[in-house]
Amino acid sequence: MSDTVIETSFAKDTGPAVVRAEHLGLTFPTGDGDVVALSDVNLTINKGDFVSFIGPSGCGKTTFLRTIADLEKPTSGTLTINGMSAEEARRARAYGYVFQAPALYPWRTIEKNIALPLEIMGYAPAQQAERIKRTMDLVNLSGFEKKYPWQLSGGMQQRASIARALAFDADLLLMDEPFGALDEIVRDHLNSELLKLWDRTQKTICFVTHSIPEAVYLSTKIVVMSPRPGRVTDVIESTLPRERPLDIRETPEFLAIAARVRDGLRAGHSYDGEHV
């Protein structure tokens, strides 16, 4: 796919830019030589978008998410979050981050795990209690406040992790393959619940996944990435309605988008020999 087509996709802005990457690159120095993780990434994510990143393992999906979160530093190009640098956005607590594993402290109850960022940020106890209740309601965990992580299923633990990321009400939610370790039934349920949560909160979501059906079901925009060095090979604007029952995955429109994602992944592999 040509660069011209990709740039045309970027031009379809629907609101203010939340994340903007221009010619972004990231190279890791190693004992065996430099490893180029990201190369010339150009991407705009607008307010209210649900953007999924999909590509083969090692293509830089998580690395790009980590650059947004200021956990990795780009070595070339520019990256802004709400007009700020990634470091400024981190200091302003402009985003919540949901990791692949729930990363809950086993010695803290669910409500105390959710309270952790609020404690660090200095919220008063009454404010903490209000935010904990609100976010637990959002992820359908009301009644489990006093439970410990080991007393909850994997899916419930991941919902608690999402609640923790939502507790301080950042507009941007970064999600690194949060449902990848769950079985298909639980994953389907949490996909559906996440769409409802996104609709209620109007957050901007960046979501890393290896699953084509998951990417198509959740997203307003699907970013297809190539094998390392990670480049954006296609940006697919979804034509699906905002309200999406699970059986929408059987419709011709859904299957057509999934086919384009699959074609984009195949096309990305064709570049392997050009960038070794």
C-alpha positions in Angstrom: 0.0 0.0 0.0 1.4 3.4 -1.0 2.3 6.2 1.4 -0.3 8.4 -0.4 -3.2 6.1 0.6 -2.0 6.1 4.2 -1.7 9.8 4.4 -5.3 10.2 3.0 -6.5 8.0 5.9 -4.8 10.3 8.4 -6.5 13.3 7.0 -10.0 12.2 8.1 -9.8 14.0 11.5 -13.1 13.9 13.4 -12.1 16.0 16.4 -9.2 17.6 18.2 -6.0 15.6 18.1 -5.2 13.8 21.3 -2.1 11.9 20.0 -0.1 13.1 17.1 3.1 11.3 15.9 5.1 12.7 13.0 8.0 10.8 11.5 8.4 9.0 14.9 11.3 6.5 15.2 12.7 4.5 18.1 16.0 2.6 18.0 17.2 0.5 20.8 21.0 0.0 21.1 22.1 -3.5 22.0 25.3 -5.4 22.3 24.7 -7.0 18.8 23.9 -3.7 17.1 21.0 -1.3 17.0 17.4 -2.6 16.8 15.0 -0.3 15.0 11.6 -0.8 16.8 9.7 2.0 15.1 10.4 3.7 11.8 8.8 6.9 10.4 5.4 6.5 12.2 2.9 9.2 11.2 -0.5 9.0 13.0 -3.2 11.2 14.4 -5.6 9.9 17.0 -8.6 12.2 17.6 -10.7 12.8 20.7 -13.2 10.1 21.2 -11.5 7.6 18.9 -11.2 3.9 19.7 -8.0 3.0 17.9 -6.7 -0.6 17.8 -3.2 -1.4 16.8 -2.7 -4.8 15.2 0.4 -6.5 13.7 2.7 -9.4 14.1 4.6 -10.0 17.4 7.6 -7.6 17.7 6.2 -5.0 15.2 6.2 -2.2 17.8 2.6 -2.0 18.9 3.4 -2.0 22.6 6.5 0.1 22.0 4.3 2.8 20.4 1.9 2.7 23.4 4.9 2.9 25.7 6.2 6.0 23.9 2.8 7.7 24.4 3.0 6.8 28.1 6.6 8.2 28.3 7.9 4.7 29.2 10.1 4.7 26.1 11.8 7.7 24.5 11.6 8.2 20.7 15.0 8.7 19.0 13.6 10.7 16.1 10.4 12.6 15.1 7.9 14.2 17.3 5.1 13.0 19.6 2.5 15.1 21.3 -0.4 14.2 23.7 -3.1 16.9 24.0 -0.4 19.3 22.5 2.1 18.4 25.2 5.2 16.3 25.1 4.9 12.7 26.4 6.8 13.7 29.5 4.5 16.6 30.2 1.4 14.5 29.6 2.7 11.9 32.1 3.3 14.6 34.7 -0.2 16.0 34.0 -1.6 12.4 34.4 -3.2 12.7 31.0 -3.7 9.0 30.6 -4.6 5.7 32.3 -2.7 2.5 31.4 -4.0 -1.0 31.5 -1.4 -3.7 31.2 -1.6 -7.2 29.7 -1.8 -8.7 33.2 -4.0 -7.0 35.9 -0.9 -6.1 38.1 -3.0 -5.9 41.2 -1.3 -6.0 44.6 -2.5 -9.3 46.3 -2.3 -7.8 49.8 -4.7 -4.9 49.0 -8.4 -5.3 48.5 -10.0 -4.4 45.2 -11.0 -1.0 46.4 -7.5 -0.4 47.8 -6.0 -1.4 44.5 -8.2 1.1 42.7 -7.4 3.8 45.3 -3.6 3.5 44.8 -3.2 6.2 42.1 -5.6 8.4 44.0 -3.5 8.0 47.2 -0.4 8.9 45.2 -2.1 12.0 43.7 -3.2 13.2 47.1 -7.0 12.9 46.8 -8.9 13.3 50.1 -10.5 10.1 51.5 -14.0 11.3 50.6 -12.9 12.0 47.1 -11.2 8.6 46.9 -14.4 6.8 48.1 -16.6 8.6 45.5 -14.2 7.8 42.6 -13.8 4.2 43.7 -17.6 3.7 43.9 -18.1 5.4 40.5 -15.5 3.4 38.7 -16.5 0.1 40.3 -20.0 0.8 39.1 -18.7 1.5 35.6 -16.9 -1.9 35.3 -19.8 -3.8 37.1 -17.7 -4.7 40.2 -20.0 -3.2 42.8 -20.1 -5.5 45.8 -16.6 -6.8 45.4 -14.8 -3.8 47.1 -13.6 -5.9 50.1 -12.4 -8.9 48.1 -8.8 -9.6 47.3 -7.5 -10.1 43.8 -7.0 -13.9 44.3 -10.7 -14.2 45.2 -11.7 -12.9 41.7 -11.7 -14.5 38.3 -9.2 -13.4 35.7 -11.8 -11.3 33.9 -12.9 -9.6 37.1 -9.3 -8.8 38.0 -8.8 -7.2 34.6 -12.0 -5.1 35.1 -10.5 -4.0 38.4 -7.3 -3.0 36.5 -9.5 -0.9 34.1 -11.3 0.7 37.1 -7.9 1.7 38.5 -6.9 3.3 35.2 -10.2 5.2 35.1 -10.2 6.3 38.8 -8.5 9.7 38.2 -10.6 10.4 35.1 -7.9 10.8 32.4 -9.4 11.4 29.0 -7.0 8.9 27.3 -6.9 5.2 28.1 -4.0 3.1 26.9 -4.7 -0.7 26.8 -2.0 -3.2 26.0 -3.7 -6.5 25.0 -5.7 -6.5 28.2 -7.8 -9.5 27.3 -5.2 -11.7 25.5 -4.9 -14.2 28.3 -8.6 -14.8 28.8 -10.8 -17.5 27.2 -13.0 -16.6 24.3 -16.3 -16.4 26.2 -14.9 -14.1 28.8 -13.1 -12.1 26.2 -16.3 -11.6 24.2 -18.1 -10.4 27.3 -15.4 -7.9 28.2 -15.2 -6.6 24.6 -18.9 -5.9 24.8 -18.6 -4.3 28.2 -15.6 -2.2 27.1 -17.7 -0.8 24.2 -20.4 0.2 26.7 -17.8 1.8 29.0 -16.3 3.7 26.1 -19.7 5.0 25.1 -20.6 6.1 28.6 -17.3 7.8 29.4 -16.4 9.3 25.9 -12.7 8.4 26.5 -10.2 8.2 23.7 -8.8 4.6 23.7 -5.6 3.1 22.3 -5.9 -0.7 22.3 -3.2 -3.2 21.3 -4.4 -6.6 20.1 -3.3 -9.6 18.0 -7.0 -10.5 17.2 -8.5 -9.3 14.0 -12.1 -9.9 15.1 -11.4 -8.0 18.4 -9.8 -5.1 16.5 -12.7 -4.8 14.1 -15.4 -5.2 16.7 -14.0 -2.6 19.1 -12.6 0.1 16.9 -13.5 3.3 15.1 -10.0 3.1 13.5 -7.7 0.2 13.0 -3.9 0.8 12.6 -2.1 -2.0 10.8 1.6 -2.3 11.5 4.4 -4.1 9.7 7.0 -6.5 11.1 10.0 -4.8 12.6 10.9 -2.1 12.0 7.4 -1.1 13.0 5.7 1.1 10.4 2.0 2.0 9.8 1.0 0.2 6.6 -2.7 1.0 6.7 -5.2 3.0 8.8 -8.8 1.6 8.4 -11.7 3.8 9.3 -14.6 1.6 10.5 -18.0 2.0 8.9 -19.7 0.0 11.6 -22.4 1.7 13.8 -21.3 2.8 17.3 -23.7 0.4 18.9 -22.4 -3.2 18.1 -24.1 -6.4 19.3 -21.7 -9.4 19.3 -23.6 -10.9 16.3 -22.5 -7.9 14.1 -19.4 -10.0 13.6 -21.4 -12.2 11.2 -22.4 -9.4 8.9 -20.9 -8.7 5.5 -19.8 -5.3 6.5 -17.8 -6.6 9.5 -16.3 -9.4 7.4 -15.2 -7.0 4.7 -13.3 -4.8 7.2 -11.7 -7.9 8.7 -10.6 -9.0 5.2 -9.0 -5.6 4.6 -7.1 -5.9 7.9 -5.9 -9.4 7.0 -4.8 -8.1 3.6 -2.9 -5.3 5.2 -1.1 -7.7 7.5 -0.1 -9.9 4.5 1.0 -6.8 2.6 3.2 -5.7 5.5 5.0 -9.0 5.5 5.9 -8.4 1.8 8.2 -5.5 2.9 10.4 -7.8 5.1 13.3 -8.0 2.6 13.4 -4.3 1.9 14.1 -3.3 5.5 16.5 -5.9 6.9 
